[in-house]
Structures are given as C-alpha cells and as structure tokens.
Amino acid sequence: MYEINMADATWRTSSRSGGNGNCVEVADNLGAVVAVRDSKDRSGAVLAFRHAAWATFTASLKNGTPPA
C-alpha cells in the first residue's frame, strides 16, 4: 500500500453525470490510480482504483453487466 498525493489531483465531473446534482468527480492524472469522489462532498472520502479495475467497472456500466 502506498500514499497518494491528492493535492495533485485534477478533478472533472464524470461524463455520465446527469447534471442533477448527483455527480461523481474523477481524477485520472495520479499515475497508478483513478480517484473518485462525491461532487457534493469534495472534502469527504476519496476512493482510489487501479486503472484496470476502473476500466472494468466503467465497461460493465456501459454494457449492463456487473463486474466479476
């Protein structure tokens, strides 16, 4: 396990967010991980995923099948 410097994160609203205030923000400029947070609680918890895991998760959302 290693520490990620979140001060370097460049956050963007997910392209799948509907503009209704229930959005997630994604930072994919952190090297080995993709960070995700709730746009309504920017100082709250951040989840970090390896790029391959994030790609599997987002692909499963696009095609409607849960990841294994």
PDB file of N, CA, C and O in Angstrom:
ATOM      1  N   MET A   1       0.850  -1.166   0.000  1.00  0.00           N
ATOM      2  CA  MET A   1       0.000   0.000   0.000  1.00  0.00           C
ATOM      3  C   MET A   1       0.896   1.229   0.000  1.00  0.00           C
ATOM      4  O   MET A   1       1.960   1.231   0.619  1.00  0.00           O
ATOM      5  N   TYR A   2       0.466   2.263  -0.689  1.00  0.00           N
ATOM      6  CA  TYR A   2       1.244   3.483  -0.746  1.00  0.00           C
ATOM      7  C   TYR A   2       0.331   4.693  -0.653  1.00  0.00           C
ATOM      8  O   TYR A   2      -0.881   4.594  -0.849  1.00  0.00           O
ATOM      9  N   GLU A   3       0.927   5.823  -0.353  1.00  0.00           N
ATOM     10  CA  GLU A   3       0.161   7.051  -0.178  1.00  0.00           C
ATOM     11  C   GLU A   3       0.070   7.805  -1.500  1.00  0.00           C
ATOM     12  O   GLU A   3       1.040   7.879  -2.254  1.00  0.00           O
ATOM     13  N   ILE A   4      -1.094   8.357  -1.766  1.00  0.00           N
ATOM     14  CA  ILE A   4      -1.335   9.128  -2.987  1.00  0.00           C
ATOM     15  C   ILE A   4      -1.480  10.592  -2.598  1.00  0.00           C
ATOM     16  O   ILE A   4      -2.227  10.922  -1.677  1.00  0.00           O
ATOM     17  N   ASN A   5      -0.774  11.458  -3.289  1.00  0.00           N
ATOM     18  CA  ASN A   5      -0.862  12.887  -3.018  1.00  0.00           C
ATOM     19  C   ASN A   5      -2.080  13.454  -3.746  1.00  0.00           C
ATOM     20  O   ASN A   5      -2.017  13.734  -4.943  1.00  0.00           O
ATOM     21  N   MET A   6      -3.181  13.622  -3.027  1.00  0.00           N
ATOM     22  CA  MET A   6      -4.418  14.096  -3.640  1.00  0.00           C
ATOM     23  C   MET A   6      -4.336  15.582  -4.025  1.00  0.00           C
ATOM     24  O   MET A   6      -5.179  16.069  -4.778  1.00  0.00           O
ATOM     25  N   ALA A   7      -3.329  16.304  -3.516  1.00  0.00           N
ATOM     26  CA  ALA A   7      -3.161  17.711  -3.896  1.00  0.00           C
ATOM     27  C   ALA A   7      -2.847  17.836  -5.384  1.00  0.00           C
ATOM     28  O   ALA A   7      -3.068  18.889  -5.981  1.00  0.00           O
ATOM     29  N   ASP A   8      -2.335  16.769  -5.978  1.00  0.00           N
ATOM     30  CA  ASP A   8      -2.015  16.778  -7.407  1.00  0.00           C
ATOM     31  C   ASP A   8      -3.198  16.403  -8.292  1.00  0.00           C
ATOM     32  O   ASP A   8      -3.092  16.447  -9.517  1.00  0.00           O
ATOM     33  N   ALA A   9      -4.312  16.039  -7.689  1.00  0.00           N
ATOM     34  CA  ALA A   9      -5.468  15.572  -8.462  1.00  0.00           C
ATOM     35  C   ALA A   9      -6.089  16.703  -9.281  1.00  0.00           C
ATOM     36  O   ALA A   9      -6.291  17.814  -8.790  1.00  0.00           O
ATOM     37  N   THR A  10      -6.381  16.391 -10.528  1.00  0.00           N
ATOM     38  CA  THR A  10      -7.148  17.283 -11.394  1.00  0.00           C
ATOM     39  C   THR A  10      -8.514  16.640 -11.562  1.00  0.00           C
ATOM     40  O   THR A  10      -8.662  15.641 -12.266  1.00  0.00           O
ATOM     41  N   TRP A  11      -9.515  17.227 -10.904  1.00  0.00           N
ATOM     42  CA  TRP A  11     -10.854  16.638 -10.856  1.00  0.00           C
ATOM     43  C   TRP A  11     -11.700  17.100 -12.032  1.00  0.00           C
ATOM     44  O   TRP A  11     -11.610  18.247 -12.469  1.00  0.00           O
ATOM     45  N   ARG A  12     -12.516  16.195 -12.533  1.00  0.00           N
ATOM     46  CA  ARG A  12     -13.512  16.529 -13.571  1.00  0.00           C
ATOM     47  C   ARG A  12     -14.794  15.792 -13.243  1.00  0.00           C
ATOM     48  O   ARG A  12     -14.770  14.714 -12.649  1.00  0.00           O
ATOM     49  N   THR A  13     -15.904  16.376 -13.632  1.00  0.00           N
ATOM     50  CA  THR A  13     -17.185  15.714 -13.435  1.00  0.00           C
ATOM     51  C   THR A  13     -17.298  14.573 -14.427  1.00  0.00           C
ATOM     52  O   THR A  13     -16.933  14.716 -15.593  1.00  0.00           O
ATOM     53  N   SER A  14     -17.791  13.473 -13.976  1.00  0.00           N
ATOM     54  CA  SER A  14     -17.956  12.314 -14.838  1.00  0.00           C
ATOM     55  C   SER A  14     -18.799  12.672 -16.053  1.00  0.00           C
ATOM     56  O   SER A  14     -19.781  13.406 -15.947  1.00  0.00           O
ATOM     57  N   SER A  15     -18.407  12.149 -17.204  1.00  0.00           N
ATOM     58  CA  SER A  15     -19.169  12.402 -18.437  1.00  0.00           C
ATOM     59  C   SER A  15     -20.544  11.746 -18.380  1.00  0.00           C
ATOM     60  O   SER A  15     -21.413  12.086 -19.184  1.00  0.00           O
ATOM     61  N   ARG A  16     -20.762  10.825 -17.462  1.00  0.00           N
ATOM     62  CA  ARG A  16     -22.049  10.143 -17.315  1.00  0.00           C
ATOM     63  C   ARG A  16     -22.962  10.791 -16.290  1.00  0.00           C
ATOM     64  O   ARG A  16     -24.087  10.336 -16.088  1.00  0.00           O
ATOM     65  N   SER A  17     -22.494  11.846 -15.642  1.00  0.00           N
ATOM     66  CA  SER A  17     -23.331  12.535 -14.655  1.00  0.00           C
ATOM     67  C   SER A  17     -24.455  13.261 -15.376  1.00  0.00           C
ATOM     68  O   SER A  17     -24.247  13.847 -16.439  1.00  0.00           O
ATOM     69  N   GLY A  18     -25.625  13.220 -14.801  1.00  0.00           N
ATOM     70  CA  GLY A  18     -26.802  13.765 -15.460  1.00  0.00           C
ATOM     71  C   GLY A  18     -27.062  15.239 -15.222  1.00  0.00           C
ATOM     72  O   GLY A  18     -28.060  15.762 -15.718  1.00  0.00           O
ATOM     73  N   GLY A  19     -26.211  15.926 -14.487  1.00  0.00           N
ATOM     74  CA  GLY A  19     -26.424  17.345 -14.232  1.00  0.00           C
ATOM     75  C   GLY A  19     -27.501  17.613 -13.197  1.00  0.00           C
ATOM     76  O   GLY A  19     -27.981  18.741 -13.087  1.00  0.00           O
ATOM     77  N   ASN A  20     -27.890  16.601 -12.437  1.00  0.00           N
ATOM     78  CA  ASN A  20     -28.953  16.751 -11.447  1.00  0.00           C
ATOM     79  C   ASN A  20     -28.411  16.920 -10.024  1.00  0.00           C
ATOM     80  O   ASN A  20     -29.168  16.830  -9.057  1.00  0.00           O
ATOM     81  N   GLY A  21     -27.110  17.163  -9.895  1.00  0.00           N
ATOM     82  CA  GLY A  21     -26.511  17.337  -8.582  1.00  0.00           C
ATOM     83  C   GLY A  21     -26.013  16.050  -7.950  1.00  0.00           C
ATOM     84  O   GLY A  21     -25.326  16.093  -6.929  1.00  0.00           O
ATOM     85  N   ASN A  22     -26.342  14.915  -8.532  1.00  0.00           N
ATOM     86  CA  ASN A  22     -25.882  13.617  -8.029  1.00  0.00           C
ATOM     87  C   ASN A  22     -24.729  13.146  -8.897  1.00  0.00           C
ATOM     88  O   ASN A  22     -24.871  12.218  -9.693  1.00  0.00           O
ATOM     89  N   CYS A  23     -23.592  13.796  -8.734  1.00  0.00           N
ATOM     90  CA  CYS A  23     -22.467  13.550  -9.621  1.00  0.00           C
ATOM     91  C   CYS A  23     -21.278  12.966  -8.876  1.00  0.00           C
ATOM     92  O   CYS A  23     -21.136  13.126  -7.664  1.00  0.00           O
ATOM     93  N   VAL A  24     -20.440  12.296  -9.625  1.00  0.00           N
ATOM     94  CA  VAL A  24     -19.138  11.909  -9.117  1.00  0.00           C
ATOM     95  C   VAL A  24     -18.088  12.676  -9.897  1.00  0.00           C
ATOM     96  O   VAL A  24     -18.294  13.048 -11.052  1.00  0.00           O
ATOM     97  N   GLU A  25     -16.968  12.903  -9.249  1.00  0.00           N
ATOM     98  CA  GLU A  25     -15.834  13.528  -9.904  1.00  0.00           C
ATOM     99  C   GLU A  25     -14.712  12.510  -9.980  1.00  0.00           C
ATOM    100  O   GLU A  25     -14.538  11.687  -9.081  1.00  0.00           O
ATOM    101  N   VAL A  26     -13.959  12.577 -11.058  1.00  0.00           N
ATOM    102  CA  VAL A  26     -12.912  11.615 -11.331  1.00  0.00           C
ATOM    103  C   VAL A  26     -11.602  12.363 -11.541  1.00  0.00           C
ATOM    104  O   VAL A  26     -11.569  13.399 -12.205  1.00  0.00           O
ATOM    105  N   ALA A  27     -10.528  11.833 -10.975  1.00  0.00           N
ATOM    106  CA  ALA A  27      -9.177  12.343 -11.233  1.00  0.00           C
ATOM    107  C   ALA A  27      -8.362  11.179 -11.768  1.00  0.00           C
ATOM    108  O   ALA A  27      -8.101  10.213 -11.052  1.00  0.00           O
ATOM    109  N   ASP A  28      -7.961  11.274 -13.031  1.00  0.00           N
ATOM    110  CA  ASP A  28      -7.216  10.166 -13.633  1.00  0.00           C
ATOM    111  C   ASP A  28      -5.789  10.570 -14.003  1.00  0.00           C
ATOM    112  O   ASP A  28      -5.169   9.970 -14.881  1.00  0.00           O
ATOM    113  N   ASN A  29      -5.281  11.594 -13.321  1.00  0.00           N
ATOM    114  CA  ASN A  29      -3.925  12.072 -13.579  1.00  0.00           C
ATOM    115  C   ASN A  29      -2.952  11.716 -12.454  1.00  0.00           C
ATOM    116  O   ASN A  29      -1.925  12.376 -12.298  1.00  0.00           O
ATOM    117  N   LEU A  30      -3.254  10.704 -11.686  1.00  0.00           N
ATOM    118  CA  LEU A  30      -2.476  10.398 -10.487  1.00  0.00           C
ATOM    119  C   LEU A  30      -1.536   9.216 -10.654  1.00  0.00           C
ATOM    120  O   LEU A  30      -1.113   8.620  -9.663  1.00  0.00           O
ATOM    121  N   GLY A  31      -1.212   8.876 -11.855  1.00  0.00           N
ATOM    122  CA  GLY A  31      -0.295   7.755 -12.072  1.00  0.00           C
ATOM    123  C   GLY A  31      -1.015   6.426 -12.052  1.00  0.00           C
ATOM    124  O   GLY A  31      -1.792   6.125 -12.959  1.00  0.00           O
ATOM    125  N   ALA A  32      -0.769   5.632 -11.036  1.00  0.00           N
ATOM    126  CA  ALA A  32      -1.251   4.245 -10.987  1.00  0.00           C
ATOM    127  C   ALA A  32      -2.720   4.101 -10.651  1.00  0.00           C
ATOM    128  O   ALA A  32      -3.270   3.007 -10.772  1.00  0.00           O
ATOM    129  N   VAL A  33      -3.376   5.185 -10.227  1.00  0.00           N
ATOM    130  CA  VAL A  33      -4.763   5.051  -9.784  1.00  0.00           C
ATOM    131  C   VAL A  33      -5.675   6.103 -10.415  1.00  0.00           C
ATOM    132  O   VAL A  33      -5.233   7.144 -10.900  1.00  0.00           O
ATOM    133  N   VAL A  34      -6.970   5.778 -10.384  1.00  0.00           N
ATOM    134  CA  VAL A  34      -8.043   6.714 -10.708  1.00  0.00           C
ATOM    135  C   VAL A  34      -8.760   6.990  -9.394  1.00  0.00           C
ATOM    136  O   VAL A  34      -9.167   6.058  -8.700  1.00  0.00           O
ATOM    137  N   ALA A  35      -8.915   8.253  -9.052  1.00  0.00           N
ATOM    138  CA  ALA A  35      -9.589   8.631  -7.806  1.00  0.00           C
ATOM    139  C   ALA A  35     -11.009   9.092  -8.124  1.00  0.00           C
ATOM    140  O   ALA A  35     -11.258   9.707  -9.161  1.00  0.00           O
ATOM    141  N   VAL A  36     -11.930   8.786  -7.221  1.00  0.00           N
ATOM    142  CA  VAL A  36     -13.340   9.112  -7.406  1.00  0.00           C
ATOM    143  C   VAL A  36     -13.866   9.712  -6.108  1.00  0.00           C
ATOM    144  O   VAL A  36     -13.558   9.227  -5.019  1.00  0.00           O
ATOM    145  N   ARG A  37     -14.675  10.787  -6.237  1.00  0.00           N
ATOM    146  CA  ARG A  37     -15.284  11.392  -5.046  1.00  0.00           C
ATOM    147  C   ARG A  37     -16.675  11.909  -5.390  1.00  0.00           C
ATOM    148  O   ARG A  37     -17.026  12.056  -6.561  1.00  0.00           O
ATOM    149  N   ASP A  38     -17.452  12.180  -4.364  1.00  0.00           N
ATOM    150  CA  ASP A  38     -18.797  12.737  -4.489  1.00  0.00           C
ATOM    151  C   ASP A  38     -18.673  14.245  -4.681  1.00  0.00           C
ATOM    152  O   ASP A  38     -18.026  14.916  -3.878  1.00  0.00           O
ATOM    153  N   SER A  39     -19.280  14.781  -5.728  1.00  0.00           N
ATOM    154  CA  SER A  39     -19.162  16.217  -6.004  1.00  0.00           C
ATOM    155  C   SER A  39     -19.854  17.069  -4.940  1.00  0.00           C
ATOM    156  O   SER A  39     -19.559  18.258  -4.819  1.00  0.00           O
ATOM    157  N   LYS A  40     -20.769  16.481  -4.171  1.00  0.00           N
ATOM    158  CA  LYS A  40     -21.457  17.235  -3.117  1.00  0.00           C
ATOM    159  C   LYS A  40     -20.658  17.262  -1.818  1.00  0.00           C
ATOM    160  O   LYS A  40     -20.990  18.011  -0.899  1.00  0.00           O
ATOM    161  N   ASP A  41     -19.602  16.443  -1.739  1.00  0.00           N
ATOM    162  CA  ASP A  41     -18.793  16.367  -0.520  1.00  0.00           C
ATOM    163  C   ASP A  41     -17.320  16.296  -0.914  1.00  0.00           C
ATOM    164  O   ASP A  41     -16.653  15.284  -0.697  1.00  0.00           O
ATOM    165  N   ARG A  42     -16.835  17.368  -1.487  1.00  0.00           N
ATOM    166  CA  ARG A  42     -15.476  17.384  -2.038  1.00  0.00           C
ATOM    167  C   ARG A  42     -14.385  17.200  -0.994  1.00  0.00           C
ATOM    168  O   ARG A  42     -13.273  16.791  -1.331  1.00  0.00           O
ATOM    169  N   SER A  43     -14.678  17.489   0.250  1.00  0.00           N
ATOM    170  CA  SER A  43     -13.667  17.275   1.295  1.00  0.00           C
ATOM    171  C   SER A  43     -13.840  15.916   1.975  1.00  0.00           C
ATOM    172  O   SER A  43     -13.132  15.599   2.930  1.00  0.00           O
ATOM    173  N   GLY A  44     -14.775  15.128   1.480  1.00  0.00           N
ATOM    174  CA  GLY A  44     -15.043  13.816   2.073  1.00  0.00           C
ATOM    175  C   GLY A  44     -14.138  12.731   1.535  1.00  0.00           C
ATOM    176  O   GLY A  44     -13.049  12.999   1.029  1.00  0.00           O
ATOM    177  N   ALA A  45     -14.596  11.529   1.651  1.00  0.00           N
ATOM    178  CA  ALA A  45     -13.819  10.349   1.271  1.00  0.00           C
ATOM    179  C   ALA A  45     -13.531  10.312  -0.227  1.00  0.00           C
ATOM    180  O   ALA A  45     -14.319  10.784  -1.047  1.00  0.00           O
ATOM    181  N   VAL A  46     -12.397   9.744  -0.549  1.00  0.00           N
ATOM    182  CA  VAL A  46     -11.987   9.520  -1.936  1.00  0.00           C
ATOM    183  C   VAL A  46     -11.709   8.037  -2.093  1.00  0.00           C
ATOM    184  O   VAL A  46     -11.013   7.438  -1.273  1.00  0.00           O
ATOM    185  N   LEU A  47     -12.252   7.450  -3.144  1.00  0.00           N
ATOM    186  CA  LEU A  47     -11.960   6.053  -3.467  1.00  0.00           C
ATOM    187  C   LEU A  47     -10.901   6.037  -4.560  1.00  0.00           C
ATOM    188  O   LEU A  47     -10.949   6.854  -5.480  1.00  0.00           O
ATOM    189  N   ALA A  48      -9.960   5.128  -4.472  1.00  0.00           N
ATOM    190  CA  ALA A  48      -8.900   5.007  -5.473  1.00  0.00           C
ATOM    191  C   ALA A  48      -8.915   3.601  -6.056  1.00  0.00           C
ATOM    192  O   ALA A  48      -8.990   2.610  -5.330  1.00  0.00           O
ATOM    193  N   PHE A  49      -8.841   3.538  -7.381  1.00  0.00           N
ATOM    194  CA  PHE A  49      -8.886   2.271  -8.108  1.00  0.00           C
ATOM    195  C   PHE A  49      -7.707   2.206  -9.065  1.00  0.00           C
ATOM    196  O   PHE A  49      -7.310   3.226  -9.629  1.00  0.00           O
ATOM    197  N   ARG A  50      -7.154   1.042  -9.251  1.00  0.00           N
ATOM    198  CA  ARG A  50      -6.159   0.865 -10.313  1.00  0.00           C
ATOM    199  C   ARG A  50      -6.870   1.072 -11.648  1.00  0.00           C
ATOM    200  O   ARG A  50      -8.067   0.810 -11.767  1.00  0.00           O
ATOM    201  N   HIS A  51      -6.138   1.537 -12.639  1.00  0.00           N
ATOM    202  CA  HIS A  51      -6.737   1.846 -13.943  1.00  0.00           C
ATOM    203  C   HIS A  51      -7.480   0.655 -14.537  1.00  0.00           C
ATOM    204  O   HIS A  51      -8.565   0.824 -15.094  1.00  0.00           O
ATOM    205  N   ALA A  52      -6.918  -0.536 -14.430  1.00  0.00           N
ATOM    206  CA  ALA A  52      -7.577  -1.725 -14.995  1.00  0.00           C
ATOM    207  C   ALA A  52      -8.902  -2.011 -14.292  1.00  0.00           C
ATOM    208  O   ALA A  52      -9.883  -2.367 -14.945  1.00  0.00           O
ATOM    209  N   ALA A  53      -8.939  -1.860 -12.981  1.00  0.00           N
ATOM    210  CA  ALA A  53     -10.179  -2.090 -12.235  1.00  0.00           C
ATOM    211  C   ALA A  53     -11.228  -1.043 -12.600  1.00  0.00           C
ATOM    212  O   ALA A  53     -12.405  -1.367 -12.755  1.00  0.00           O
ATOM    213  N   TRP A  54     -10.803   0.205 -12.737  1.00  0.00           N
ATOM    214  CA  TRP A  54     -11.734   1.273 -13.112  1.00  0.00           C
ATOM    215  C   TRP A  54     -12.290   1.028 -14.520  1.00  0.00           C
ATOM    216  O   TRP A  54     -13.481   1.222 -14.762  1.00  0.00           O
ATOM    217  N   ALA A  55     -11.429   0.605 -15.440  1.00  0.00           N
ATOM    218  CA  ALA A  55     -11.872   0.321 -16.807  1.00  0.00           C
ATOM    219  C   ALA A  55     -12.879  -0.825 -16.834  1.00  0.00           C
ATOM    220  O   ALA A  55     -13.861  -0.767 -17.574  1.00  0.00           O
ATOM    221  N   THR A  56     -12.645  -1.859 -16.038  1.00  0.00           N
ATOM    222  CA  THR A  56     -13.582  -2.981 -15.954  1.00  0.00           C
ATOM    223  C   THR A  56     -14.917  -2.513 -15.399  1.00  0.00           C
ATOM    224  O   THR A  56     -15.971  -2.875 -15.922  1.00  0.00           O
ATOM    225  N   PHE A  57     -14.876  -1.715 -14.347  1.00  0.00           N
ATOM    226  CA  PHE A  57     -16.100  -1.203 -13.730  1.00  0.00           C
ATOM    227  C   PHE A  57     -16.895  -0.339 -14.703  1.00  0.00           C
ATOM    228  O   PHE A  57     -18.096  -0.546 -14.870  1.00  0.00           O
ATOM    229  N   THR A  58     -16.241   0.626 -15.346  1.00  0.00           N
ATOM    230  CA  THR A  58     -16.977   1.515 -16.253  1.00  0.00           C
ATOM    231  C   THR A  58     -17.492   0.764 -17.477  1.00  0.00           C
ATOM    232  O   THR A  58     -18.570   1.077 -17.982  1.00  0.00           O
ATOM    233  N   ALA A  59     -16.739  -0.220 -17.960  1.00  0.00           N
ATOM    234  CA  ALA A  59     -17.223  -1.026 -19.087  1.00  0.00           C
ATOM    235  C   ALA A  59     -18.462  -1.805 -18.689  1.00  0.00           C
ATOM    236  O   ALA A  59     -19.384  -1.956 -19.491  1.00  0.00           O
ATOM    237  N   SER A  60     -18.496  -2.305 -17.453  1.00  0.00           N
ATOM    238  CA  SER A  60     -19.667  -3.060 -17.002  1.00  0.00           C
ATOM    239  C   SER A  60     -20.897  -2.160 -16.912  1.00  0.00           C
ATOM    240  O   SER A  60     -22.016  -2.614 -17.152  1.00  0.00           O
ATOM    241  N   LEU A  61     -20.700  -0.901 -16.571  1.00  0.00           N
ATOM    242  CA  LEU A  61     -21.828   0.039 -16.543  1.00  0.00           C
ATOM    243  C   LEU A  61     -22.354   0.296 -17.945  1.00  0.00           C
ATOM    244  O   LEU A  61     -23.562   0.393 -18.161  1.00  0.00           O
ATOM    245  N   LYS A  62     -21.434   0.405 -18.892  1.00  0.00           N
ATOM    246  CA  LYS A  62     -21.830   0.687 -20.275  1.00  0.00           C
ATOM    247  C   LYS A  62     -22.594  -0.466 -20.902  1.00  0.00           C
ATOM    248  O   LYS A  62     -23.534  -0.248 -21.666  1.00  0.00           O
ATOM    249  N   ASN A  63     -22.188  -1.715 -20.578  1.00  0.00           N
ATOM    250  CA  ASN A  63     -22.861  -2.844 -21.226  1.00  0.00           C
ATOM    251  C   ASN A  63     -23.880  -3.542 -20.331  1.00  0.00           C
ATOM    252  O   ASN A  63     -24.496  -4.526 -20.741  1.00  0.00           O
ATOM    253  N   GLY A  64     -24.059  -3.039 -19.112  1.00  0.00           N
ATOM    254  CA  GLY A  64     -25.120  -3.537 -18.247  1.00  0.00           C
ATOM    255  C   GLY A  64     -24.836  -4.846 -17.548  1.00  0.00           C
ATOM    256  O   GLY A  64     -25.758  -5.485 -17.041  1.00  0.00           O
ATOM    257  N   THR A  65     -23.578  -5.263 -17.507  1.00  0.00           N
ATOM    258  CA  THR A  65     -23.237  -6.481 -16.788  1.00  0.00           C
ATOM    259  C   THR A  65     -22.347  -6.153 -15.613  1.00  0.00           C
ATOM    260  O   THR A  65     -21.390  -5.395 -15.768  1.00  0.00           O
ATOM    261  N   PRO A  66     -22.631  -6.703 -14.429  1.00  0.00           N
ATOM    262  CA  PRO A  66     -21.805  -6.400 -13.261  1.00  0.00           C
ATOM    263  C   PRO A  66     -20.419  -7.019 -13.417  1.00  0.00           C
ATOM    264  O   PRO A  66     -20.274  -8.083 -14.020  1.00  0.00           O
ATOM    265  N   PRO A  67     -19.392  -6.347 -12.869  1.00  0.00           N
ATOM    266  CA  PRO A  67     -18.058  -6.936 -12.942  1.00  0.00           C
ATOM    267  C   PRO A  67     -17.983  -8.210 -12.108  1.00  0.00           C
ATOM    268  O   PRO A  67     -18.691  -8.351 -11.111  1.00  0.00           O
ATOM    269  N   ALA A  68     -17.134  -9.123 -12.516  1.00  0.00           N
ATOM    270  CA  ALA A  68     -16.980 -10.412 -11.819  1.00  0.00           C
ATOM    271  C   ALA A  68     -16.256 -10.240 -10.508  1.00  0.00           C
ATOM    272  O   ALA A  68     -16.039 -11.216  -9.790  1.00  0.00           O
TER     273      ALA A  68
END
